[in-house]
Amino acid sequence: MSALGELSTLGRNKPPGQGKTKKRDNLAGYLFLTPWLLGLFVITIGPMLASLYLAFTDYNLIQAPEWIGLENFTRMLSDQRLHNSLQVTFTYVFVSVPLQLAVALLLAVVLDRGVRGMAFYRSIFYLPSLLGSSVAIAILWKQVFGTEGLLNQVLQPLGFDGKGWISDPSTALGTLVVLNVWTFGAPMVIFLAGLRQIPAMYYEAASVDGASAFRRFRSITLPLLTPIIFFNLVLQIIHAFQSFTQAFVVSGGTGGPSDSTMFYTLYLYDRGFGNFDMGYASAMAWFLLVIIGVFTAINFIASKYWVFYDD
């Protein structure tokens, strides 16, 4: 038998028991995956499919769902309160996300300069991201910007007349924007990690050429950090579209005053659990998914023109 034939024979003749061991390993792997698979199908995929079906029905939680086709989606065209909630949500997203990323990047640049006790400051700055979406912080925010809140107590000695910032339709949304900007910790930590990956030799070469600090930031830091900026931008836009707790607590679940804090998610909750119009609420949920998907796709398409990678 040739050497090639012997090698072929050895390849086909597996050691005794190897097949059984492989099957046991596979079985053990599937057993460990079972809780996750159950959660995926029972908690995620199952409810998603159910809500997709309910989006085409008239369902009030009491009577059986009644198929009505696209009627829930056509209702959205004439729902003025839904249009207002979209306007409020878009304003919130387009104002708060850029401001949040700007503050996060600024503080990341400052911390990257080697501040003493940086680990402590990094932890402190990250805390708002952990607490910002909590009910407790939303209640605290309501107290700070209330008529007798901390902000007015600071402004009164300076000669400014305080007001109810949350009860005024012209400033209520602004308080929620400030709250979202305050939760800059997560993107800041990601920016800081990106800054640590930029080679110092680029800055040294630019300094030798006489480049100012601003010029080094604009010509070196920003271009090399664009993948991190893009990553944070996509995540924060998705997160902003899903904001709910802050508006619910601050407005008492009404979206007031005058629907000035009526986020899309809050209106969805009101239709589903306030009016028991689950079919319409399900249709709104899928429409929100489409909106987030469109904005994410636009970001990925536009990234070809402003995001720079090493390759």
C-alpha positions as CSV (number, residue, x, y, z in Angstrom):
1,M,0.0,0.0,0.0
2,S,1.3,3.4,-0.9
3,A,2.1,6.0,1.8
4,L,-0.9,8.1,0.5
5,G,-3.2,5.1,1.0
6,E,-2.0,4.5,4.5
7,L,-2.6,8.1,5.5
8,S,-6.1,7.9,4.0
9,T,-6.8,4.8,6.0
10,L,-5.5,6.4,9.2
11,G,-7.8,9.4,8.6
12,R,-10.9,7.1,8.3
13,N,-10.1,4.9,11.3
14,K,-11.0,7.1,14.3
15,P,-9.8,6.1,17.7
16,P,-12.3,4.0,19.7
17,G,-14.8,6.0,21.6
18,Q,-14.0,9.4,19.9
19,G,-17.4,9.6,18.2
20,K,-19.2,9.0,21.5
21,T,-17.1,11.6,23.3
22,K,-17.9,14.2,20.6
23,K,-21.6,13.4,20.9
24,R,-21.4,13.8,24.7
25,D,-19.6,17.1,24.3
26,N,-22.3,18.4,21.9
27,L,-25.1,17.3,24.2
28,A,-23.5,19.1,27.1
29,G,-23.2,22.2,25.0
30,Y,-26.8,22.1,24.0
31,L,-27.8,21.5,27.7
32,F,-25.9,24.6,28.7
33,L,-27.6,26.6,25.9
34,T,-31.1,25.4,26.8
35,P,-31.9,28.3,29.3
36,W,-30.7,30.9,26.7
37,L,-32.7,29.2,23.9
38,L,-35.8,29.1,26.1
39,G,-35.4,32.8,26.9
40,L,-34.8,33.6,23.2
41,F,-38.0,31.8,21.9
42,V,-40.3,32.3,24.9
43,I,-39.4,35.8,26.0
44,T,-38.1,37.4,22.8
45,I,-39.2,35.7,19.5
46,G,-42.5,34.5,20.8
47,P,-43.8,38.0,22.0
48,M,-42.4,39.6,18.8
49,L,-44.4,37.3,16.6
50,A,-47.5,37.7,18.7
51,S,-47.2,41.5,18.5
52,L,-46.7,41.3,14.8
53,Y,-50.0,39.4,14.5
54,L,-51.8,41.8,16.9
55,A,-50.6,44.8,14.8
56,F,-53.2,43.6,12.2
57,T,-56.0,43.1,14.7
58,D,-58.4,45.0,16.9
59,Y,-57.6,43.7,20.4
60,N,-58.5,45.2,23.8
61,L,-57.2,42.5,26.2
62,I,-60.8,41.3,27.0
63,Q,-62.3,40.2,23.7
64,A,-60.5,37.9,21.2
65,P,-58.4,39.7,18.5
66,E,-60.3,40.6,15.4
67,W,-58.4,40.8,12.1
68,I,-58.6,44.2,10.5
69,G,-55.7,44.2,8.1
70,L,-53.8,47.4,7.7
71,E,-56.4,49.6,9.5
72,N,-54.1,50.2,12.5
73,F,-51.3,51.5,10.2
74,T,-53.7,53.7,8.2
75,R,-55.0,55.2,11.5
76,M,-51.5,56.5,12.1
77,L,-51.8,58.9,9.2
78,S,-54.6,60.8,10.8
79,D,-53.5,60.5,14.5
80,Q,-52.4,64.0,15.4
81,R,-51.2,63.0,18.8
82,L,-49.0,60.4,17.3
83,H,-47.6,63.0,14.9
84,N,-46.9,65.3,17.9
85,S,-45.1,62.5,19.8
86,L,-42.9,61.9,16.7
87,Q,-42.0,65.5,16.6
88,V,-41.2,65.5,20.3
89,T,-39.1,62.4,20.0
90,F,-37.2,63.6,16.9
91,T,-36.4,66.9,18.7
92,Y,-35.2,65.0,21.8
93,V,-33.0,62.6,19.7
94,F,-31.5,65.3,17.4
95,V,-30.7,67.7,20.2
96,S,-29.7,65.4,23.1
97,V,-27.5,62.8,21.3
98,P,-25.1,65.3,19.7
99,L,-24.8,67.2,23.0
100,Q,-24.2,64.0,24.9
101,L,-21.5,62.8,22.6
102,A,-19.8,66.2,22.6
103,V,-19.7,66.3,26.4
104,A,-18.5,62.7,26.5
105,L,-15.7,63.3,24.0
106,L,-14.6,66.5,25.8
107,L,-14.3,64.8,29.2
108,A,-12.6,61.7,27.6
109,V,-9.9,64.0,26.1
110,V,-9.4,65.7,29.4
111,L,-9.1,62.4,31.2
112,D,-6.7,61.1,28.5
113,R,-4.2,63.7,29.5
114,G,-3.3,61.6,32.6
115,V,-5.3,63.2,35.4
116,R,-4.2,62.0,38.8
117,G,-6.8,59.6,40.2
118,M,-8.2,58.9,36.7
119,A,-9.7,55.6,37.8
120,F,-11.8,57.4,40.4
121,Y,-13.0,60.1,38.0
122,R,-13.8,57.5,35.4
123,S,-16.0,55.6,37.8
124,I,-17.7,58.8,39.1
125,F,-18.4,60.0,35.5
126,Y,-19.8,56.6,34.6
127,L,-22.3,56.5,37.4
128,P,-24.9,58.7,35.7
129,S,-25.1,56.2,32.8
130,L,-26.0,53.5,35.4
131,L,-28.6,55.6,37.2
132,G,-29.9,58.0,34.5
133,S,-32.7,55.7,33.3
134,S,-33.9,54.8,36.8
135,V,-37.1,56.0,38.4
136,A,-35.2,57.4,41.4
137,I,-33.2,59.8,39.2
138,A,-36.3,60.9,37.2
139,I,-38.0,61.7,40.5
140,L,-34.9,63.6,41.6
141,W,-34.8,65.5,38.3
142,K,-38.5,66.5,38.9
143,Q,-37.5,67.9,42.2
144,V,-34.5,69.8,40.9
145,F,-36.4,71.5,38.1
146,G,-39.7,72.0,40.0
147,T,-41.1,75.4,41.1
148,E,-39.4,75.1,44.4
149,G,-36.5,73.0,43.1
150,L,-32.8,73.3,43.6
151,L,-32.3,75.2,40.3
152,N,-34.6,78.0,41.4
153,Q,-33.0,78.2,44.8
154,V,-29.6,78.8,43.1
155,L,-31.0,81.3,40.6
156,Q,-33.0,83.4,43.1
157,P,-29.9,84.9,44.9
158,L,-28.5,85.9,41.5
159,G,-31.6,88.0,40.8
160,F,-33.4,85.6,38.4
161,D,-37.0,84.8,38.8
162,G,-37.5,81.0,39.0
163,K,-40.3,79.1,37.4
164,G,-41.6,75.6,37.1
165,W,-39.2,74.3,34.4
166,I,-41.0,71.0,34.1
167,S,-44.5,72.5,34.2
168,D,-43.7,75.0,31.4
169,P,-44.3,73.5,27.9
170,S,-41.4,75.6,26.5
171,T,-38.8,74.2,28.8
172,A,-40.2,70.8,29.9
173,L,-38.5,68.9,27.0
174,G,-35.3,70.7,27.6
175,T,-35.0,69.3,31.2
176,L,-35.2,65.8,29.7
177,V,-32.6,66.7,27.1
178,V,-30.3,67.8,30.0
179,L,-31.0,64.6,31.8
180,N,-29.9,62.5,28.7
181,V,-26.8,64.6,28.3
182,W,-26.0,64.0,31.9
183,T,-25.8,60.3,31.2
184,F,-22.6,60.7,29.2
185,G,-20.6,58.1,31.2
186,A,-20.9,55.1,28.8
187,P,-19.9,56.9,25.6
188,M,-17.2,58.7,27.5
189,V,-15.6,55.4,28.6
190,I,-15.7,54.1,25.1
191,F,-14.2,57.3,23.8
192,L,-11.4,57.1,26.4
193,A,-10.6,53.5,25.3
194,G,-10.4,54.7,21.7
195,L,-8.1,57.6,22.6
196,R,-5.7,55.2,24.3
197,Q,-5.4,53.3,21.0
198,I,-4.1,56.3,19.0
199,P,-0.3,56.1,18.7
200,A,1.6,58.9,20.5
201,M,4.1,59.2,17.6
202,Y,1.4,60.9,15.5
203,Y,1.1,63.7,18.1
204,E,4.9,63.9,18.5
205,A,5.4,64.3,14.8
206,A,2.7,67.0,14.6
207,S,4.2,68.9,17.5
208,V,7.6,68.9,15.8
209,D,5.9,70.4,12.7
210,G,4.5,73.2,14.9
211,A,0.8,72.0,15.0
212,S,-1.3,73.6,17.7
213,A,-3.3,71.5,20.2
214,F,-6.5,72.3,18.3
215,R,-4.9,71.3,15.0
216,R,-3.7,68.0,16.4
217,F,-7.2,67.3,17.7
218,R,-8.8,68.2,14.4
219,S,-6.3,66.5,12.1
220,I,-5.3,63.4,14.2
221,T,-7.7,62.7,17.0
222,L,-11.0,63.2,15.3
223,P,-10.2,61.2,12.1
224,L,-8.7,58.3,14.0
225,L,-11.6,58.3,16.4
226,T,-14.4,58.3,13.8
227,P,-15.1,54.6,14.1
228,I,-15.7,55.1,17.9
229,I,-17.8,58.2,17.2
230,F,-19.9,56.2,14.7
231,F,-20.3,53.3,17.2
232,N,-21.5,55.6,20.0
233,L,-23.7,57.6,17.6
234,V,-25.6,54.5,16.5
235,L,-26.0,53.2,20.0
236,Q,-27.1,56.5,21.5
237,I,-29.7,57.2,18.7
238,I,-31.2,53.8,19.3
239,H,-31.3,54.4,23.1
240,A,-32.8,57.9,22.7
241,F,-35.6,56.6,20.5
242,Q,-36.4,54.0,23.2
243,S,-36.4,56.5,26.1
244,F,-39.5,56.2,28.3
245,T,-38.9,56.2,32.1
246,Q,-37.8,59.8,32.3
247,A,-40.8,61.2,30.5
248,F,-43.2,58.9,32.3
249,V,-42.0,59.9,35.8
250,V,-41.5,63.6,35.1
251,S,-44.9,64.0,33.5
252,G,-46.8,61.6,35.7
253,G,-47.5,59.4,32.7
254,T,-49.4,62.1,30.9
255,G,-46.7,63.5,28.6
256,G,-47.6,67.0,29.8
257,P,-47.6,69.8,30.0
258,S,-49.5,70.1,26.7
259,D,-47.9,66.9,25.4
260,S,-44.5,68.6,25.4
261,T,-42.9,65.5,26.8
262,M,-45.1,63.0,25.0
263,F,-42.4,60.6,23.7
264,Y,-43.4,58.1,21.1
265,T,-42.8,55.3,23.6
266,L,-45.0,57.0,26.2
267,Y,-47.8,57.5,23.7
268,L,-47.4,53.8,22.7
269,Y,-47.7,52.9,26.4
270,D,-50.8,55.1,26.8
271,R,-52.5,53.5,23.8
272,G,-51.7,50.0,25.0
273,F,-52.1,50.1,28.7
274,G,-54.1,53.3,29.2
275,N,-56.7,52.7,26.5
276,F,-56.3,49.0,26.1
277,D,-55.9,49.4,22.4
278,M,-53.3,46.7,22.1
279,G,-53.6,46.2,18.3
280,Y,-52.8,49.8,17.6
281,A,-50.0,49.8,20.2
282,S,-48.5,46.8,18.5
283,A,-48.6,48.5,15.2
284,M,-46.9,51.5,16.7
285,A,-44.2,49.3,18.2
286,W,-43.4,47.9,14.8
287,F,-43.4,51.3,13.3
288,L,-40.9,52.4,15.9
289,L,-38.7,49.4,14.9
290,V,-38.9,50.6,11.2
291,I,-37.9,54.1,12.3
292,I,-34.9,52.9,14.2
293,G,-33.9,50.6,11.4
294,V,-34.1,53.4,8.8
295,F,-31.9,55.7,11.0
296,T,-29.4,53.0,11.6
297,A,-29.2,52.2,7.9
298,I,-28.7,55.9,7.1
299,N,-25.9,56.0,9.6
300,F,-24.2,53.0,8.0
301,I,-24.6,54.4,4.5
302,A,-23.3,57.8,5.5
303,S,-20.4,56.3,7.4
304,K,-18.7,55.5,4.1
305,Y,-18.0,59.3,3.7
306,W,-16.8,60.3,7.2
307,V,-15.6,57.2,9.1
308,F,-12.0,56.3,8.5
309,Y,-10.5,52.9,9.2
310,D,-6.9,51.8,9.3
311,D,-7.3,49.7,6.2
